[in-house]
């Protein structure tokens, strides 16, 4: 089961509610982020599937990653080749990638934020998406 605070953390991130995000982040720092990598990976899968489907081409992914990196200029480094490889492997699981766990987390978080923020989801759509990701992450 994914903790409600993990879901709330992402919700506040997507809604750009920075004060609430910091508050939830501080609670998680005190209580622990258990389950977050798994939840983030599930959310990444759901977001990439929404954005690209199963038929995305390499050029579309390269353009997306270029926009992603431009948006986060001055933020944590996101390597283009790593981001492209991770997204393409999510679309086509037969593809391999070699990306450090730290870079995977950066790519997943930035990608989720970009896709879900750009979609302009209404509250019910965001809740459904977060619930879907939490259900995926809770599976054994």
C-alpha positions, 0 to 999 in steps of 0.5 A, a space after each residue: 500500500 502506498 502511503 497517502 503522503 507520497 501521493 499528496 507529495 506528487 499532487 502538490 508538485 503537479 499543482 505547483 503548490 510549493 508551500 504544501 509540497 515542502 510541508 509534505 516533504 518535511 513530514 516524509 523526511 521525518 517518517 520516511 519515503 518508503 515506497 516512493 521509488 516504486 510509486 514514482 516508477 509506476 507514475 512514470 510508466 503511466 505518464 509516459 504511456 499517456 504522452 507517447 502510447 505504444 507507437 512513439 518514435 525516437 524523434 518524438 522522444 528526443 524532442 520531448 527530452 530536449 524540451 524537458 532539459 531546457 525547462 530544468 536548466 539550472 536544476 539537477 542535471 538530466 543526461 539526454 541519452 539516459 532520459 531518451 533510453 529510459 523513456 524508449 525502454 518504457 515504451 518498448 520493454 525489449 530495449 535495454 538501458 544502463 542508467 544509474 539509479 540516481 539518474 533514473 529518479 531525476 528523469 522519472 520525477 522531471 518527466 512526470 512533472 512535465 507530462 502531468 503539468 502540461 496536460 492541465 488535468 482537472 482534479 478528478 483526472 489527476 486523482 484517477 491517475 495517481 490512484 492508478 499509479 498507486 495501484 500499480 505500485 502496490 502490486 507484488 
